[in-house]
Amino acid sequence: MNGNSVHVLRLSQWVDNWDNFDFDEEAKRRKPEPYFYLFSMEATRLRQYSDVYRRDRSPKMLKVSSGHVKKVEQHE
């Protein structure tokens, strides 16, 4: 396995008697997916994928929604 691979398990979550249930999206009862996926990875790798960062608590820096850091003028 190379450094970019993740082992994933595909698990069935479907119960046969669910086939008898009336799934109505208008009543917010949509049919669930028959499978879900389970995986595990190191927290450092997950942070890289999810753009989680350590906060800079300095009052001179501000992280804007685009992900860029911008300098803020302080008025005294």
C-alpha positions in Angstrom: 0.0 0.0 0.0 1.5 3.4 -1.0 1.2 6.6 1.2 -1.9 7.8 -0.7 -4.1 4.7 -0.2 -6.7 4.1 2.4 -8.3 0.7 3.2 -12.1 1.0 3.2 -14.7 -1.5 4.2 -18.1 -1.5 2.5 -20.7 -2.7 4.9 -24.3 -3.6 4.3 -26.8 -1.8 6.5 -29.9 -3.1 4.8 -32.4 -5.2 6.7 -34.7 -7.3 4.5 -38.0 -6.2 6.1 -37.2 -2.6 5.2 -38.4 -3.6 1.7 -41.9 -3.6 3.1 -41.7 0.0 4.3 -43.1 2.9 2.3 -40.3 5.4 1.7 -41.8 8.8 1.0 -39.3 11.7 0.3 -42.0 14.3 0.9 -42.5 13.0 4.4 -38.7 13.1 4.8 -38.4 9.4 4.8 -36.2 8.6 1.8 -34.8 5.2 1.3 -31.4 4.8 3.0 -28.4 3.7 1.0 -27.9 -0.1 1.2 -24.2 0.3 2.2 -22.0 2.5 4.3 -18.2 2.8 4.3 -15.8 2.5 7.2 -12.2 3.5 7.2 -9.4 4.6 9.5 -6.5 7.0 9.0 -4.0 8.9 11.1 -5.2 12.3 12.4 -2.3 14.1 10.7 -3.3 12.8 7.3 -7.0 13.6 7.9 -6.0 17.2 8.8 -4.1 17.4 5.4 -7.2 16.4 3.5 -9.7 18.5 5.5 -7.7 21.8 5.6 -7.7 21.8 9.4 -5.1 24.2 10.7 -3.7 25.4 14.0 -5.2 28.8 15.0 -3.0 31.8 15.0 -4.1 33.7 18.1 -2.1 36.8 17.3 -4.4 39.8 17.0 -2.5 40.9 13.8 -3.7 37.9 11.7 -7.2 37.0 10.5 -8.1 33.9 8.5 -10.8 34.8 6.0 -13.3 32.3 4.5 -11.3 31.8 1.4 -8.6 30.2 3.5 -6.1 33.0 3.1 -4.5 34.9 6.0 -4.8 38.6 5.9 -3.1 41.2 8.1 -5.4 43.3 10.2 -4.6 46.9 11.2 -5.0 47.5 14.9 -6.3 50.8 16.2 -5.4 51.9 19.6 
